[in-house]
Amino acid sequence: STDPNSKIGHLRRTMEKVYELSLVENPPLRFVVGKDSIGVVRQHLDRIRGEVEAYEGWSMGLKEE
């Protein structure tokens, strides 16, 4: 299909980005594909950040090993 908005077009562009990522010297451990996925990951990170901030004080005074 020549329609860039088709599923095949989306798949092709995704695979091109995955290939480009394979050429990066220090690629990220995780690669989020798609704007909707980015939103979901950001929400998840916000929840984690909130938990870390809420319980950060619990780690104060504990010895690092």
All heavy atoms as TSV, in Angstrom:
chain	resi	resn	atom	element	x	y	z
A	1	SER	N	N	0.837	-1.184	0.000
A	1	SER	CA	C	0.000	0.000	0.000
A	1	SER	C	C	0.881	1.246	0.000
A	1	SER	O	O	1.874	1.319	0.694
A	1	SER	CB	C	-0.892	-0.037	1.240
A	1	SER	OG	O	-1.596	1.173	1.377
A	2	THR	N	N	0.489	2.221	-0.773
A	2	THR	CA	C	1.266	3.457	-0.830
A	2	THR	C	C	0.733	4.509	0.129
A	2	THR	O	O	1.328	5.553	0.291
A	2	THR	CB	C	1.237	4.034	-2.263
A	2	THR	OG1	O	-0.120	4.271	-2.647
A	2	THR	CG2	C	1.917	3.085	-3.237
A	3	ASP	N	N	-0.394	4.234	0.774
A	3	ASP	CA	C	-0.964	5.165	1.749
A	3	ASP	C	C	-0.110	5.157	3.015
A	3	ASP	O	O	-0.029	4.152	3.714
A	3	ASP	CB	C	-2.403	4.745	2.081
A	3	ASP	CG	C	-3.063	5.656	3.113
A	3	ASP	OD1	O	-2.440	6.667	3.505
A	3	ASP	OD2	O	-4.190	5.345	3.519
A	4	PRO	N	N	0.550	6.285	3.332
A	4	PRO	CA	C	1.429	6.318	4.509
A	4	PRO	C	C	0.677	6.172	5.819
A	4	PRO	O	O	1.270	5.932	6.855
A	4	PRO	CB	C	2.113	7.680	4.410
A	4	PRO	CG	C	1.201	8.511	3.585
A	4	PRO	CD	C	0.505	7.557	2.646
A	5	ASN	N	N	-0.653	6.313	5.787
A	5	ASN	CA	C	-1.448	6.182	7.005
A	5	ASN	C	C	-2.007	4.773	7.190
A	5	ASN	O	O	-2.709	4.515	8.154
A	5	ASN	CB	C	-2.591	7.204	7.013
A	5	ASN	CG	C	-2.058	8.620	7.103
A	5	ASN	OD1	O	-1.155	8.890	7.885
A	5	ASN	ND2	N	-2.588	9.501	6.310
A	6	SER	N	N	-1.689	3.895	6.274
A	6	SER	CA	C	-2.167	2.525	6.395
A	6	SER	C	C	-1.391	1.789	7.479
A	6	SER	O	O	-0.337	2.233	7.931
A	6	SER	CB	C	-1.998	1.788	5.064
A	6	SER	OG	O	-0.620	1.543	4.822
A	7	LYS	N	N	-1.920	0.648	7.910
A	7	LYS	CA	C	-1.220	-0.151	8.918
A	7	LYS	C	C	0.157	-0.558	8.411
A	7	LYS	O	O	1.119	-0.560	9.170
A	7	LYS	CB	C	-2.040	-1.385	9.279
A	7	LYS	CG	C	-3.239	-1.081	10.119
A	7	LYS	CD	C	-3.959	-2.335	10.540
A	7	LYS	CE	C	-5.166	-1.983	11.390
A	7	LYS	NZ	N	-5.864	-3.174	11.859
A	8	ILE	N	N	0.246	-0.886	7.132
A	8	ILE	CA	C	1.543	-1.259	6.556
A	8	ILE	C	C	2.498	-0.066	6.616
A	8	ILE	O	O	3.669	-0.213	6.954
A	8	ILE	CB	C	1.379	-1.744	5.087
A	8	ILE	CG1	C	0.486	-2.976	5.029
A	8	ILE	CG2	C	2.729	-1.989	4.447
A	8	ILE	CD1	C	1.063	-4.225	5.621
A	9	GLY	N	N	1.979	1.131	6.331
A	9	GLY	CA	C	2.806	2.338	6.398
A	9	GLY	C	C	3.316	2.595	7.805
A	9	GLY	O	O	4.477	2.931	8.014
A	10	HIS	N	N	2.430	2.417	8.792
A	10	HIS	CA	C	2.835	2.596	10.193
A	10	HIS	C	C	3.872	1.561	10.591
A	10	HIS	O	O	4.869	1.877	11.246
A	10	HIS	CB	C	1.622	2.500	11.133
A	10	HIS	CG	C	0.717	3.680	11.076
A	10	HIS	ND1	N	1.089	4.925	11.532
A	10	HIS	CD2	C	-0.552	3.809	10.617
A	10	HIS	CE1	C	0.091	5.771	11.356
A	10	HIS	NE2	N	-0.913	5.122	10.795
A	11	LEU	N	N	3.643	0.324	10.191
A	11	LEU	CA	C	4.589	-0.751	10.512
A	11	LEU	C	C	5.947	-0.475	9.883
A	11	LEU	O	O	6.989	-0.631	10.523
A	11	LEU	CB	C	4.045	-2.097	10.042
A	11	LEU	CG	C	4.939	-3.301	10.285
A	11	LEU	CD1	C	5.223	-3.479	11.767
A	11	LEU	CD2	C	4.294	-4.553	9.717
A	12	ARG	N	N	5.940	-0.025	8.647
A	12	ARG	CA	C	7.203	0.277	7.953
A	12	ARG	C	C	7.969	1.384	8.667
A	12	ARG	O	O	9.170	1.273	8.909
A	12	ARG	CB	C	6.921	0.673	6.509
A	12	ARG	CG	C	8.181	0.947	5.727
A	12	ARG	CD	C	7.884	1.080	4.245
A	12	ARG	NE	N	9.131	1.199	3.534
A	12	ARG	CZ	C	9.510	2.323	2.931
A	12	ARG	NH1	N	8.736	3.392	2.951
A	12	ARG	NH2	N	10.657	2.381	2.303
A	13	ARG	N	N	7.270	2.455	9.034
A	13	ARG	CA	C	7.946	3.566	9.734
A	13	ARG	C	C	8.463	3.112	11.096
A	13	ARG	O	O	9.549	3.517	11.515
A	13	ARG	CB	C	6.992	4.763	9.865
A	13	ARG	CG	C	6.766	5.474	8.545
A	13	ARG	CD	C	6.111	6.827	8.705
A	13	ARG	NE	N	4.912	6.838	9.521
A	13	ARG	CZ	C	3.687	6.547	9.088
A	13	ARG	NH1	N	3.497	6.186	7.834
A	13	ARG	NH2	N	2.654	6.615	9.910
A	14	THR	N	N	7.703	2.264	11.771
A	14	THR	CA	C	8.153	1.742	13.060
A	14	THR	C	C	9.428	0.925	12.878
A	14	THR	O	O	10.394	1.091	13.628
A	14	THR	CB	C	7.055	0.881	13.710
A	14	THR	OG1	O	5.909	1.699	13.942
A	14	THR	CG2	C	7.534	0.292	15.022
A	15	MET	N	N	9.448	0.062	11.902
A	15	MET	CA	C	10.624	-0.779	11.658
A	15	MET	C	C	11.830	0.067	11.242
A	15	MET	O	O	12.959	-0.246	11.614
A	15	MET	CB	C	10.330	-1.838	10.591
A	15	MET	CG	C	9.327	-2.890	11.031
A	15	MET	SD	S	9.899	-3.956	12.387
A	15	MET	CE	C	9.459	-3.067	13.851
A	16	GLU	N	N	11.595	1.140	10.517
A	16	GLU	CA	C	12.693	2.045	10.165
A	16	GLU	C	C	13.294	2.655	11.427
A	16	GLU	O	O	14.519	2.759	11.554
A	16	GLU	CB	C	12.199	3.147	9.223
A	16	GLU	CG	C	11.925	2.646	7.816
A	16	GLU	CD	C	11.239	3.682	6.933
A	16	GLU	OE1	O	10.844	4.766	7.442
A	16	GLU	OE2	O	11.082	3.399	5.732
A	17	LYS	N	N	12.433	3.049	12.378
A	17	LYS	CA	C	12.938	3.629	13.634
A	17	LYS	C	C	13.682	2.583	14.460
A	17	LYS	O	O	14.701	2.887	15.076
A	17	LYS	CB	C	11.793	4.237	14.449
A	17	LYS	CG	C	11.201	5.463	13.809
A	17	LYS	CD	C	12.250	6.535	13.613
A	17	LYS	CE	C	11.703	7.745	12.909
A	17	LYS	NZ	N	12.740	8.711	12.552
A	18	VAL	N	N	13.178	1.350	14.470
A	18	VAL	CA	C	13.871	0.284	15.195
A	18	VAL	C	C	15.241	0.054	14.574
A	18	VAL	O	O	16.239	-0.109	15.283
A	18	VAL	CB	C	13.033	-1.015	15.217
A	18	VAL	CG1	C	13.843	-2.184	15.727
A	18	VAL	CG2	C	11.778	-0.816	16.048
A	19	TYR	N	N	15.310	0.073	13.252
A	19	TYR	CA	C	16.604	-0.081	12.577
A	19	TYR	C	C	17.529	1.073	12.951
A	19	TYR	O	O	18.698	0.851	13.297
A	19	TYR	CB	C	16.424	-0.151	11.062
A	19	TYR	CG	C	17.735	-0.162	10.329
A	19	TYR	CD1	C	18.546	-1.303	10.339
A	19	TYR	CD2	C	18.194	0.961	9.669
A	19	TYR	CE1	C	19.773	-1.312	9.692
A	19	TYR	CE2	C	19.418	0.965	9.016
A	19	TYR	CZ	C	20.205	-0.170	9.035
A	19	TYR	OH	O	21.424	-0.176	8.408
A	20	GLU	N	N	17.019	2.308	12.892
A	20	GLU	CA	C	17.839	3.467	13.279
A	20	GLU	C	C	18.339	3.314	14.710
A	20	GLU	O	O	19.492	3.630	15.012
A	20	GLU	CB	C	17.029	4.761	13.154
A	20	GLU	CG	C	16.758	5.191	11.740
A	20	GLU	CD	C	15.869	6.427	11.677
A	20	GLU	OE1	O	15.932	7.277	12.594
A	20	GLU	OE2	O	15.109	6.537	10.703
A	21	LEU	N	N	17.480	2.828	15.590
A	21	LEU	CA	C	17.855	2.627	16.983
A	21	LEU	C	C	18.985	1.605	17.102
A	21	LEU	O	O	19.864	1.739	17.946
A	21	LEU	CB	C	16.638	2.173	17.783
A	21	LEU	CG	C	16.779	2.150	19.287
A	21	LEU	CD1	C	17.016	3.548	19.840
A	21	LEU	CD2	C	15.530	1.543	19.904
A	22	SER	N	N	18.978	0.614	16.229
A	22	SER	CA	C	20.037	-0.408	16.276
A	22	SER	C	C	21.398	0.171	15.916
A	22	SER	O	O	22.422	-0.435	16.223
A	22	SER	CB	C	19.694	-1.571	15.342
A	22	SER	OG	O	19.901	-1.216	13.976
A	23	LEU	N	N	21.414	1.322	15.290
A	23	LEU	CA	C	22.671	1.954	14.887
A	23	LEU	C	C	23.198	2.946	15.924
A	23	LEU	O	O	24.327	3.422	15.806
A	23	LEU	CB	C	22.475	2.678	13.550
A	23	LEU	CG	C	22.019	1.805	12.387
A	23	LEU	CD1	C	21.765	2.676	11.155
A	23	LEU	CD2	C	23.012	0.704	12.078
A	24	VAL	N	N	22.396	3.239	16.939
A	24	VAL	CA	C	22.785	4.194	17.976
A	24	VAL	C	C	23.854	3.559	18.860
A	24	VAL	O	O	23.756	2.392	19.228
A	24	VAL	CB	C	21.551	4.603	18.817
A	24	VAL	CG1	C	21.949	5.430	20.014
A	24	VAL	CG2	C	20.547	5.335	17.944
A	25	GLU	N	N	24.879	4.333	19.190
A	25	GLU	CA	C	25.990	3.800	19.991
A	25	GLU	C	C	25.538	3.328	21.374
A	25	GLU	O	O	25.936	2.270	21.828
A	25	GLU	CB	C	27.083	4.861	20.133
A	25	GLU	CG	C	28.309	4.344	20.843
A	25	GLU	CD	C	29.450	5.337	20.869
A	25	GLU	OE1	O	29.492	6.226	19.995
A	25	GLU	OE2	O	30.301	5.225	21.768
A	26	ASN	N	N	24.730	4.120	22.052
A	26	ASN	CA	C	24.232	3.756	23.379
A	26	ASN	C	C	22.704	3.817	23.364
A	26	ASN	O	O	22.112	4.771	23.874
A	26	ASN	CB	C	24.792	4.703	24.448
A	26	ASN	CG	C	26.280	4.545	24.611
A	26	ASN	OD1	O	26.765	3.444	24.782
A	26	ASN	ND2	N	27.011	5.648	24.540
A	27	PRO	N	N	22.055	2.803	22.822
A	27	PRO	CA	C	20.593	2.851	22.715
A	27	PRO	C	C	19.929	2.755	24.080
A	27	PRO	O	O	20.508	2.219	25.030
A	27	PRO	CB	C	20.274	1.610	21.875
A	27	PRO	CG	C	21.396	0.672	22.143
A	27	PRO	CD	C	22.607	1.542	22.346
A	28	PRO	N	N	18.717	3.267	24.182
A	28	PRO	CA	C	18.003	3.178	25.452
A	28	PRO	C	C	17.620	1.731	25.754
A	28	PRO	O	O	17.473	0.909	24.843
A	28	PRO	CB	C	16.753	4.033	25.212
A	28	PRO	CG	C	16.559	4.015	23.738
A	28	PRO	CD	C	17.933	3.932	23.146
A	29	LEU	N	N	17.454	1.438	27.028
A	29	LEU	CA	C	17.030	0.108	27.433
A	29	LEU	C	C	15.605	-0.165	26.966
A	29	LEU	O	O	15.258	-1.287	26.623
A	29	LEU	CB	C	17.118	-0.013	28.960
A	29	LEU	CG	C	16.747	-1.348	29.573
A	29	LEU	CD1	C	17.663	-2.452	29.045
A	29	LEU	CD2	C	16.840	-1.272	31.085
A	30	ARG	N	N	14.790	0.880	26.950
A	30	ARG	CA	C	13.403	0.753	26.508
A	30	ARG	C	C	13.132	1.753	25.395
A	30	ARG	O	O	13.620	2.868	25.429
A	30	ARG	CB	C	12.450	1.009	27.664
A	30	ARG	CG	C	12.525	-0.065	28.707
A	30	ARG	CD	C	11.739	0.308	29.948
A	30	ARG	NE	N	11.859	-0.718	30.961
A	30	ARG	CZ	C	12.898	-0.852	31.774
A	30	ARG	NH1	N	13.915	0.000	31.685
A	30	ARG	NH2	N	12.946	-1.811	32.664
A	31	PHE	N	N	12.318	1.354	24.433
A	31	PHE	CA	C	11.955	2.208	23.309
A	31	PHE	C	C	10.438	2.181	23.193
A	31	PHE	O	O	9.848	1.145	22.906
A	31	PHE	CB	C	12.623	1.696	22.027
A	31	PHE	CG	C	12.226	2.429	20.777
A	31	PHE	CD1	C	12.449	3.786	20.660
A	31	PHE	CD2	C	11.659	1.748	19.715
A	31	PHE	CE1	C	12.100	4.468	19.503
A	31	PHE	CE2	C	11.310	2.420	18.555
A	31	PHE	CZ	C	11.533	3.779	18.442
A	32	VAL	N	N	9.804	3.307	23.462
A	32	VAL	CA	C	8.351	3.394	23.432
A	32	VAL	C	C	7.917	3.800	22.024
A	32	VAL	O	O	8.406	4.779	21.476
A	32	VAL	CB	C	7.841	4.424	24.461
A	32	VAL	CG1	C	6.332	4.486	24.455
A	32	VAL	CG2	C	8.369	4.083	25.848
A	33	VAL	N	N	7.006	3.024	21.451
A	33	VAL	CA	C	6.552	3.260	20.076
A	33	VAL	C	C	5.121	3.782	20.105
A	33	VAL	O	O	4.239	3.152	20.680
A	33	VAL	CB	C	6.615	1.952	19.261
A	33	VAL	CG1	C	6.089	2.173	17.853
A	33	VAL	CG2	C	8.032	1.415	19.214
A	34	GLY	N	N	4.909	4.929	19.494
A	34	GLY	CA	C	3.568	5.478	19.349
A	34	GLY	C	C	3.235	6.529	20.390
A	34	GLY	O	O	3.607	6.405	21.550
A	35	LYS	N	N	2.522	7.571	19.937
A	35	LYS	CA	C	2.164	8.664	20.838
A	35	LYS	C	C	1.283	8.191	21.985
A	35	LYS	O	O	1.431	8.641	23.111
A	35	LYS	CB	C	1.456	9.780	20.072
A	35	LYS	CG	C	2.388	10.630	19.252
A	35	LYS	CD	C	1.649	11.812	18.672
A	35	LYS	CE	C	2.618	12.739	17.988
A	35	LYS	NZ	N	1.958	13.962	17.530
A	36	ASP	N	N	0.351	7.282	21.714
A	36	ASP	CA	C	-0.512	6.797	22.780
A	36	ASP	C	C	0.286	6.044	23.830
A	36	ASP	O	O	0.048	6.169	25.029
A	36	ASP	CB	C	-1.641	5.928	22.233
A	36	ASP	CG	C	-1.152	4.785	21.360
A	36	ASP	OD1	O	-0.009	4.852	20.865
A	36	ASP	OD2	O	-1.920	3.826	21.158
A	37	SER	N	N	1.280	5.286	23.392
A	37	SER	CA	C	2.134	4.550	24.329
A	37	SER	C	C	2.972	5.497	25.173
A	37	SER	O	O	3.185	5.250	26.359
A	37	SER	CB	C	3.046	3.587	23.571
A	37	SER	OG	O	2.276	2.639	22.874
A	38	ILE	N	N	3.438	6.570	24.569
A	38	ILE	CA	C	4.234	7.549	25.308
A	38	ILE	C	C	3.407	8.137	26.443
A	38	ILE	O	O	3.888	8.284	27.570
A	38	ILE	CB	C	4.772	8.646	24.358
A	38	ILE	CG1	C	5.838	8.044	23.444
A	38	ILE	CG2	C	5.329	9.833	25.147
A	38	ILE	CD1	C	6.304	8.962	22.337
A	39	GLY	N	N	2.141	8.428	26.182
A	39	GLY	CA	C	1.268	8.957	27.227
A	39	GLY	C	C	1.087	7.977	28.375
A	39	GLY	O	O	1.119	8.366	29.546
A	40	VAL	N	N	0.908	6.704	28.043
A	40	VAL	CA	C	0.737	5.671	29.072
A	40	VAL	C	C	2.001	5.559	29.917
A	40	VAL	O	O	1.936	5.483	31.149
A	40	VAL	CB	C	0.392	4.315	28.424
A	40	VAL	CG1	C	0.463	3.189	29.426
A	40	VAL	CG2	C	-0.992	4.371	27.780
A	41	VAL	N	N	3.165	5.566	29.278
A	41	VAL	CA	C	4.429	5.460	30.008
A	41	VAL	C	C	4.637	6.683	30.893
A	41	VAL	O	O	5.064	6.557	32.041
A	41	VAL	CB	C	5.612	5.260	29.038
A	41	VAL	CG1	C	6.944	5.403	29.748
A	41	VAL	CG2	C	5.514	3.904	28.354
A	42	ARG	N	N	4.301	7.856	30.391
A	42	ARG	CA	C	4.449	9.068	31.210
A	42	ARG	C	C	3.563	9.015	32.443
A	42	ARG	O	O	3.980	9.412	33.538
A	42	ARG	CB	C	4.154	10.311	30.380
A	42	ARG	CG	C	5.294	10.662	29.453
A	42	ARG	CD	C	5.085	12.008	28.807
A	42	ARG	NE	N	6.304	12.380	28.085
A	42	ARG	CZ	C	6.313	12.968	26.910
A	42	ARG	NH1	N	5.185	13.280	26.317
A	42	ARG	NH2	N	7.458	13.264	26.326
A	43	GLN	N	N	2.335	8.530	32.299
A	43	GLN	CA	C	1.446	8.386	33.455
A	43	GLN	C	C	2.044	7.411	34.465
A	43	GLN	O	O	2.002	7.653	35.675
A	43	GLN	CB	C	0.070	7.896	33.020
A	43	GLN	CG	C	-0.737	8.933	32.298
A	43	GLN	CD	C	-2.066	8.383	31.799
A	43	GLN	OE1	O	-2.301	7.174	31.790
A	43	GLN	NE2	N	-2.943	9.281	31.374
A	44	HIS	N	N	2.595	6.320	33.976
A	44	HIS	CA	C	3.210	5.327	34.858
A	44	HIS	C	C	4.403	5.934	35.602
A	44	HIS	O	O	4.547	5.747	36.817
A	44	HIS	CB	C	3.648	4.112	34.040
A	44	HIS	CG	C	4.263	3.026	34.844
A	44	HIS	ND1	N	3.556	2.260	35.742
A	44	HIS	CD2	C	5.542	2.574	34.898
A	44	HIS	CE1	C	4.369	1.385	36.305
A	44	HIS	NE2	N	5.574	1.567	35.811
A	45	LEU	N	N	5.229	6.681	34.885
A	45	LEU	CA	C	6.388	7.320	35.520
A	45	LEU	C	C	5.945	8.348	36.559
A	45	LEU	O	O	6.583	8.477	37.613
A	45	LEU	CB	C	7.275	7.977	34.466
A	45	LEU	CG	C	8.013	7.019	33.535
A	45	LEU	CD1	C	8.722	7.789	32.423
A	45	LEU	CD2	C	8.987	6.151	34.296
A	46	ASP	N	N	4.872	9.066	36.277
A	46	ASP	CA	C	4.348	10.029	37.254
A	46	ASP	C	C	3.906	9.323	38.528
A	46	ASP	O	O	4.153	9.806	39.634
A	46	ASP	CB	C	3.179	10.828	36.667
A	46	ASP	CG	C	3.609	11.849	35.632
A	46	ASP	OD1	O	4.821	12.189	35.582
A	46	ASP	OD2	O	2.745	12.307	34.858
A	47	ARG	N	N	3.251	8.158	38.388
A	47	ARG	CA	C	2.839	7.381	39.567
A	47	ARG	C	C	4.055	6.931	40.363
A	47	ARG	O	O	4.094	7.046	41.586
A	47	ARG	CB	C	2.028	6.151	39.149
A	47	ARG	CG	C	0.558	6.385	39.029
A	47	ARG	CD	C	-0.231	5.082	38.959
A	47	ARG	NE	N	0.294	4.096	38.048
A	47	ARG	CZ	C	0.025	4.009	36.749
A	47	ARG	NH1	N	-0.774	4.890	36.184
A	47	ARG	NH2	N	0.548	3.056	36.001
A	48	ILE	N	N	5.070	6.430	39.666
A	48	ILE	CA	C	6.296	5.983	40.338
A	48	ILE	C	C	6.965	7.159	41.041
A	48	ILE	O	O	7.381	7.052	42.201
A	48	ILE	CB	C	7.264	5.312	39.349
A	48	ILE	CG1	C	6.671	3.989	38.852
A	48	ILE	CG2	C	8.631	5.086	39.990
A	48	ILE	CD1	C	7.463	3.351	37.730
A	49	ARG	N	N	7.059	8.299	40.351
A	49	ARG	CA	C	7.684	9.488	40.934
A	49	ARG	C	C	6.943	9.898	42.204
A	49	ARG	O	O	7.558	10.217	43.223
A	49	ARG	CB	C	7.679	10.640	39.923
A	49	ARG	CG	C	8.428	11.862	40.382
A	49	ARG	CD	C	8.484	12.944	39.302
A	49	ARG	NE	N	9.271	12.488	38.156
A	49	ARG	CZ	C	8.768	12.177	36.943
A	49	ARG	NH1	N	7.478	12.271	36.709
A	49	ARG	NH2	N	9.561	11.779	35.978
A	50	GLY	N	N	5.632	9.855	42.164
A	50	GLY	CA	C	4.837	10.198	43.340
A	50	GLY	C	C	5.102	9.255	44.500
A	50	GLY	O	O	5.207	9.695	45.651
A	51	GLU	N	N	5.204	7.962	44.221
A	51	GLU	CA	C	5.491	6.983	45.273
A	51	GLU	C	C	6.878	7.213	45.870
A	51	GLU	O	O	7.054	7.147	47.087
A	51	GLU	CB	C	5.383	5.565	44.716
A	51	GLU	CG	C	3.970	5.151	44.373
A	51	GLU	CD	C	3.918	3.809	43.662
A	51	GLU	OE1	O	4.961	3.153	43.486
A	51	GLU	OE2	O	2.797	3.409	43.269
A	52	VAL	N	N	7.852	7.482	45.017
A	52	VAL	CA	C	9.216	7.727	45.498
A	52	VAL	C	C	9.229	8.949	46.404
A	52	VAL	O	O	9.808	8.925	47.495
A	52	VAL	CB	C	10.204	7.901	44.320
A	52	VAL	CG1	C	11.544	8.436	44.794
A	52	VAL	CG2	C	10.389	6.583	43.577
A	53	GLU	N	N	8.580	10.011	45.957
A	53	GLU	CA	C	8.555	11.232	46.764
A	53	GLU	C	C	7.794	11.026	48.070
A	53	GLU	O	O	8.198	11.533	49.113
A	53	GLU	CB	C	7.951	12.376	45.947
A	53	GLU	CG	C	8.867	12.825	44.825
A	53	GLU	CD	C	8.232	13.840	43.882
A	53	GLU	OE1	O	7.043	14.220	44.088
A	53	GLU	OE2	O	8.914	14.250	42.928
A	54	ALA	N	N	6.708	10.274	48.032
A	54	ALA	CA	C	5.894	10.049	49.228
A	54	ALA	C	C	6.650	9.263	50.300
A	54	ALA	O	O	6.466	9.493	51.494
A	54	ALA	CB	C	4.604	9.321	48.857
A	55	TYR	N	N	7.494	8.353	49.875
A	55	TYR	CA	C	8.180	7.471	50.836
A	55	TYR	C	C	9.687	7.712	50.906
A	55	TYR	O	O	10.403	6.941	51.535
A	55	TYR	CB	C	7.882	6.006	50.502
A	55	TYR	CG	C	6.428	5.690	50.685
A	55	TYR	CD1	C	5.551	5.693	49.612
A	55	TYR	CD2	C	5.922	5.432	51.953
A	55	TYR	CE1	C	4.204	5.432	49.788
A	55	TYR	CE2	C	4.577	5.167	52.144
A	55	TYR	CZ	C	3.717	5.171	51.053
A	55	TYR	OH	O	2.385	4.918	51.236
A	56	GLU	N	N	10.139	8.783	50.300
A	56	GLU	CA	C	11.570	9.103	50.316
A	56	GLU	C	C	12.100	9.203	51.738
A	56	GLU	O	O	13.184	8.712	52.050
A	56	GLU	CB	C	11.801	10.417	49.570
A	56	GLU	CG	C	13.239	10.860	49.509
A	56	GLU	CD	C	13.408	12.148	48.720
A	56	GLU	OE1	O	12.401	12.800	48.375
A	56	GLU	OE2	O	14.565	12.493	48.459
A	57	GLY	N	N	11.348	9.801	52.606
A	57	GLY	CA	C	11.771	9.983	53.997
A	57	GLY	C	C	12.030	8.674	54.720
A	57	GLY	O	O	12.798	8.629	55.682
A	58	TRP	N	N	11.412	7.618	54.309
A	58	TRP	CA	C	11.605	6.310	54.950
A	58	TRP	C	C	13.022	5.817	54.774
A	58	TRP	O	O	13.488	4.988	55.543
A	58	TRP	CB	C	10.632	5.293	54.359
A	58	TRP	CG	C	9.202	5.518	54.764
A	58	TRP	CD1	C	8.596	6.711	55.028
A	58	TRP	CD2	C	8.206	4.512	54.918
A	58	TRP	NE1	N	7.273	6.520	55.321
A	58	TRP	CE2	C	7.000	5.175	55.264
A	58	TRP	CE3	C	8.203	3.132	54.773
A	58	TRP	CZ2	C	5.827	4.478	55.484
A	58	TRP	CZ3	C	7.021	2.456	54.991
A	58	TRP	CH2	C	5.842	3.119	55.361
A	59	SER	N	N	13.725	6.309	53.759
A	59	SER	CA	C	15.092	5.870	53.505
A	59	SER	C	C	16.127	6.712	54.214
A	59	SER	O	O	17.306	6.341	54.259
A	59	SER	CB	C	15.383	5.902	51.996
A	59	SER	OG	O	14.601	4.937	51.327
A	60	MET	N	N	15.716	7.851	54.754
A	60	MET	CA	C	16.658	8.725	55.433
A	60	MET	C	C	17.229	8.016	56.663
A	60	MET	O	O	16.500	7.417	57.435
A	60	MET	CB	C	15.993	10.035	55.824
A	60	MET	CG	C	15.480	10.831	54.670
A	60	MET	SD	S	16.815	11.209	53.504
A	60	MET	CE	C	15.916	11.206	51.980
A	61	GLY	N	N	18.519	8.083	56.817
A	61	GLY	CA	C	19.183	7.491	57.977
A	61	GLY	C	C	19.497	6.024	57.817
A	61	GLY	O	O	20.094	5.435	58.717
A	62	LEU	N	N	19.092	5.430	56.717
A	62	LEU	CA	C	19.422	4.025	56.494
A	62	LEU	C	C	20.777	3.940	55.808
A	62	LEU	O	O	21.101	4.727	54.935
A	62	LEU	CB	C	18.361	3.335	55.627
A	62	LEU	CG	C	16.958	3.289	56.212
A	62	LEU	CD1	C	16.007	2.634	55.219
A	62	LEU	CD2	C	16.947	2.526	57.536
A	63	LYS	N	N	21.565	2.987	56.220
A	63	LYS	CA	C	22.914	2.828	55.686
A	63	LYS	C	C	22.872	2.285	54.263
A	63	LYS	O	O	22.139	1.357	53.963
A	63	LYS	CB	C	23.701	1.875	56.583
A	63	LYS	CG	C	25.126	1.696	56.151
A	63	LYS	CD	C	25.865	0.748	57.090
A	63	LYS	CE	C	27.263	0.540	56.584
A	63	LYS	NZ	N	28.005	-0.399	57.415
A	64	GLU	N	N	23.678	2.901	53.409
A	64	GLU	CA	C	23.839	2.391	52.042
A	64	GLU	C	C	24.844	1.267	52.060
A	64	GLU	O	O	25.856	1.333	52.754
A	64	GLU	CB	C	24.332	3.495	51.108
A	64	GLU	CG	C	23.324	4.607	50.910
A	64	GLU	CD	C	23.839	5.658	49.956
A	64	GLU	OE1	O	24.777	5.373	49.184
A	64	GLU	OE2	O	23.292	6.758	49.975
A	65	GLU	N	N	24.581	0.253	51.305
A	65	GLU	CA	C	25.529	-0.865	51.247
A	65	GLU	C	C	25.941	-1.141	49.846
A	65	GLU	O	O	25.323	-0.976	48.926
A	65	GLU	CB	C	24.924	-2.101	51.883
A	65	GLU	CG	C	24.673	-1.853	53.356
A	65	GLU	CD	C	24.409	-3.143	54.101
A	65	GLU	OE1	O	24.981	-4.166	53.749
A	65	GLU	OE2	O	23.618	-3.073	55.045
